[in-house]
Each structure stands twice: as structure tokens, then as C-alpha cells.
Amino acid sequence: MQHDHGLTVTLQPHSPRLQVLVVAGDLDHHTAPRLRAALDELTLASGAGLVIDLSGLTFCDSTGISLLVAAHQRAQDAGAAPALAGLDPDIANVFRIMGLDRLFSSYESREKAVAALQ
């Protein structure tokens, strides 16, 4: 069953201390390299914030989830504060089942995540 709706990853710097990465479409083993490349280009400084806006995410498989976990770990290692925003209820449910809701700070909207990290 093929359903590659593609994946777009857009970096929208909010301020020098806060970056917003907007991820939209299907995040799976085919499209994960696009997100990985974008994450690799991020400069995460100590005290900075990273909001990953997933409100446009339509699908996320285990590859995508492990990539988000790796991104979270990398941000924390750099002393930056990572947060997820706009998780689809179905995807949020998968995160809960996997216990990832305890790992990630998650906000219902990008605005709330930005406000929390500022």
C-alpha cells in the first residue's frame, strides 16, 4: 500500500533563541531522510528552544517516531529545550501508548509551544 503524500520540512526561525521546524505530510521510512537532513542543519545552542510543529503531519511510522526521539535527545544534549506542537490526536495516542508523552513537552498549538519556550 503506497501512500507517499510527500513530506515538507520548513524552518521558520521565530527569534535568535527559538526555531520552529514545520513538518507536514507523511513521515515514514521514505521521507524521514528529509527531516533528518533538516535537523542536521539546525544549530541548537544552550538555552535555545526548538518547536517541532507537527500540525500538518498526516502520518508517522516508527521510523518517524524514532527520528523525533533522536531530535529531542540532540536538542537536550545541546542544552536546548525541544517541544512538539499540534500533534494529531491519533498520532498523539500512539505517542501515549509508547510512553513518549512523558519524554516530550507537547502543546496543542505552535503559539502555545512558542509562548512556553520563550
C-alpha positions in Angstrom: 0.0 0.0 0.0 1.7 3.2 -1.2 0.6 6.5 0.2 3.5 8.8 -0.2 1.9 12.2 0.2 5.4 13.6 0.4 6.9 15.5 3.3 7.7 19.1 3.6 10.1 20.4 6.3 10.3 24.2 6.7 12.5 26.0 9.1 10.8 29.2 10.3 13.1 31.0 12.8 11.0 32.7 15.4 13.8 34.6 17.1 17.5 34.1 17.5 16.8 31.9 20.5 13.8 30.0 19.2 13.5 28.0 16.0 10.3 26.5 14.6 10.5 23.4 12.3 7.3 22.8 10.5 6.8 19.2 9.4 3.9 18.4 7.1 2.8 15.3 5.2 3.8 11.7 5.7 6.7 11.0 7.9 7.8 7.4 7.2 11.0 5.5 6.2 10.8 7.0 2.7 10.6 10.6 3.8 12.5 10.5 7.1 15.8 11.5 5.5 14.3 14.9 4.6 13.6 15.6 8.2 16.9 14.1 9.3 18.7 16.5 6.9 16.8 19.5 8.2 17.5 18.5 11.8 21.2 18.1 11.0 21.4 21.7 9.7 19.9 23.1 12.9 22.2 25.0 15.2 21.0 24.2 18.7 22.6 26.5 21.3 22.4 26.1 25.0 19.3 27.9 26.3 17.7 27.9 22.9 14.3 26.5 22.1 13.1 24.2 19.3 9.5 23.8 18.4 8.7 21.0 16.0 5.3 21.9 14.6 3.5 18.7 13.6 0.1 20.1 13.0 0.4 19.3 9.3 1.6 15.7 9.9 -0.8 13.2 8.3 1.1 10.0 9.0 4.0 8.9 11.2 5.5 5.5 11.4 8.1 4.0 13.7 11.0 5.5 11.7 9.5 8.9 12.1 8.9 8.5 15.8 12.5 7.3 16.4 13.7 10.3 14.4 11.7 12.7 16.6 13.1 10.9 19.7 16.6 11.4 18.3 15.9 15.1 17.6 14.6 15.5 21.2 17.8 13.9 22.5 20.1 16.0 20.4 18.3 19.2 21.5 18.6 18.2 25.1 22.3 17.3 24.7 22.9 20.8 23.3 21.1 22.3 26.3 18.2 23.4 24.2 14.6 22.9 25.1 12.6 20.9 22.5 8.8 20.8 22.2 6.3 19.3 19.9 3.2 21.2 18.8 0.0 20.4 17.1 0.0 16.6 17.3 -2.8 14.9 15.5 -5.0 13.0 18.1 -4.3 9.7 16.5 -0.5 10.3 16.4 -0.6 11.7 20.0 -2.4 8.5 21.0 0.5 6.4 19.6 3.0 8.5 21.5 1.0 7.9 24.7 0.9 4.2 24.1 4.7 4.2 23.6 5.2 6.3 26.8 6.6 9.2 24.7 4.2 11.7 26.2 6.4 11.6 29.2 9.5 12.3 27.1 8.2 15.2 25.0 6.8 18.5 26.1 3.8 18.7 23.8 1.5 21.7 23.1 -1.7 21.8 21.2 -0.6 24.7 19.0 2.6 26.3 17.8 1.7 29.5 19.6 1.4 27.8 22.9 4.7 26.0 22.4 6.4 29.2 21.4 5.0 31.0 24.5 6.1 28.2 26.8 9.7 28.2 25.5 10.3 31.9 25.4 
